[in-house]
């Protein structure tokens, strides 16, 4: 493992913890209002995310059997969503909280800040490359399925038509970037060798998102949502890995790709579950409580097991 990548990952983790703390302090001292974090997230979606998405997907090799990797990612999301629906029958929630839990159960932290890096740590560069292809599904699924669902469940009243409310909206600019990158690949246009500051854009984007998580997280018994977190742990660390086990017995992929799917299946809740709740007026406190505790359980209990097995 290169020293440069280790330093980069440590920096990423610092930029996770620091914004979390800053967000919590800002909420406690009332340094900013919830509407400010919503505007900050929207700004990120309109200006920073589209550049990251366009540049990253444009440079991927999405051909042949490798296309099965992002399809496997979608399958794991669906497995988590089915588990979320089953859990909600055991623990019914109000509409906004229902949608928040379901989104948290479906989305997982498959990107470089967790799943991608662990694939690199355990499988080397081949694992990292396949992890980037695996995650190609994310923005397309997020913008075309999760955001429209969250917008409807968030009880956001709109006088605009369906097209402008769900499709032609600034929050869908990352989706436009996904489609643009795929179109460029189909057209055979190679990505230029420009010095795009992707690392810097990622750091800014991550900082904004984790500040939002910290702002909405409440360190108390009520804010920990212990019952909901137990149900989420069963989904993330048992049900979805079981689905991945079956999936890897079916897909005609090389051994490294199959291991990437198995590792990614254990990833905890995604930052975007909190981001989505903030943008669309769902239960941001529940989303933050699920994200923080589910991630902590993964780091303490699940990650050592993955290291031992793989």
Beta strands, then each sheet from edge to edge (+ up, - down):
end
